[in-house]
Amino acid sequence: MTKNMPGYSVEEAAEILDVSEKVLRQMLEKQRLPGFKAGRNWRIPGSIIQMLLEGKQLIEQNTQQSRQKEGLREYRLEEIEQFVKEDQMH
């Protein structure tokens, strides 16, 4: 967090959440994400960042569990490239 300033800047939040700054600004402007203006700049409360991180982790866990239940697995890029090469040979 920036010194003496509550919440996170859009730039800080984007880095923490691994999303684009543009998306965060649009969500703030459309009131789809709680935040407030400090001068001309948006700020996002730390509690909101924490909730978003926890939600992201739950989604990732559920996705992984679903893949395992369905017998699906994630492939490395090298494996996908090999599949494509083999398919092109046939």
C-alpha positions as CSV (number, residue, x, y, z in Angstrom):
1,M,0.0,0.0,0.0
2,T,1.1,3.5,-0.7
3,K,2.3,5.4,2.4
4,N,-0.5,7.1,4.4
5,M,-3.1,6.2,1.7
6,P,-5.8,3.7,2.5
7,G,-6.4,0.9,0.1
8,Y,-4.5,-0.1,-3.0
9,S,-3.9,1.9,-6.2
10,V,-5.3,0.4,-9.4
11,E,-1.7,-0.4,-10.4
12,E,-1.0,-2.2,-7.1
13,A,-4.3,-4.2,-7.2
14,A,-3.7,-5.2,-10.8
15,E,-0.3,-6.6,-10.0
16,I,-1.6,-8.5,-6.9
17,L,-4.6,-9.9,-8.7
18,D,-2.8,-10.6,-12.0
19,V,-5.4,-8.7,-14.1
20,S,-5.1,-5.6,-16.3
21,E,-5.3,-2.1,-14.9
22,K,-7.8,-1.3,-17.7
23,V,-10.2,-4.0,-16.5
24,L,-10.0,-2.8,-12.9
25,R,-10.7,0.8,-13.9
26,Q,-13.7,-0.2,-16.0
27,M,-15.1,-2.3,-13.1
28,L,-14.6,0.7,-10.7
29,E,-16.2,3.1,-13.1
30,K,-19.2,0.8,-13.6
31,Q,-19.5,0.2,-9.9
32,R,-18.9,-3.5,-10.3
33,L,-15.9,-3.3,-7.9
34,P,-16.0,-1.4,-4.6
35,G,-13.5,1.4,-4.5
36,F,-13.2,5.1,-3.9
37,K,-11.5,8.1,-5.4
38,A,-8.6,9.8,-3.6
39,G,-8.2,12.9,-5.7
40,R,-8.2,11.8,-9.3
41,N,-7.0,8.3,-8.5
42,W,-9.1,5.2,-7.7
43,R,-8.3,3.2,-4.5
44,I,-9.4,-0.3,-3.7
45,P,-9.8,-1.4,-0.1
46,G,-7.5,-4.1,1.1
47,S,-10.5,-6.2,2.3
48,I,-11.8,-6.3,-1.3
49,I,-8.4,-7.4,-2.6
50,Q,-8.3,-10.1,0.0
51,M,-11.8,-11.3,-0.9
52,L,-10.9,-11.4,-4.6
53,L,-7.8,-13.4,-4.0
54,E,-9.7,-15.9,-1.9
55,G,-12.3,-16.2,-4.6
56,K,-9.7,-16.7,-7.2
57,Q,-8.0,-19.4,-5.2
58,L,-11.4,-21.2,-4.7
59,I,-12.1,-21.1,-8.4
60,E,-8.6,-22.5,-9.2
61,Q,-9.1,-25.3,-6.6
62,N,-12.6,-26.2,-7.9
63,T,-11.4,-26.2,-11.5
64,Q,-8.5,-28.6,-10.6
65,Q,-10.8,-30.9,-8.6
66,S,-13.3,-31.0,-11.4
67,R,-10.6,-31.9,-13.9
68,Q,-9.4,-34.7,-11.7
69,K,-13.0,-36.0,-11.3
70,E,-13.5,-36.0,-15.0
71,G,-10.1,-37.7,-15.6
72,L,-8.8,-34.5,-17.3
73,R,-5.3,-33.2,-16.8
74,E,-3.4,-30.2,-17.8
75,Y,-0.9,-30.5,-20.6
76,R,2.4,-28.9,-20.9
77,L,3.1,-26.8,-23.9
78,E,5.6,-29.4,-25.2
79,E,3.0,-32.1,-25.1
80,I,0.5,-30.0,-27.0
81,E,3.1,-29.2,-29.6
82,Q,3.8,-32.9,-30.0
83,F,0.1,-33.7,-30.4
84,V,-0.1,-31.1,-33.2
85,K,3.0,-32.5,-34.9
86,E,1.6,-36.0,-34.8
87,D,-1.8,-34.9,-36.0
88,Q,-0.2,-33.1,-39.0
89,M,1.7,-36.2,-40.0
90,H,-1.5,-38.2,-40.3
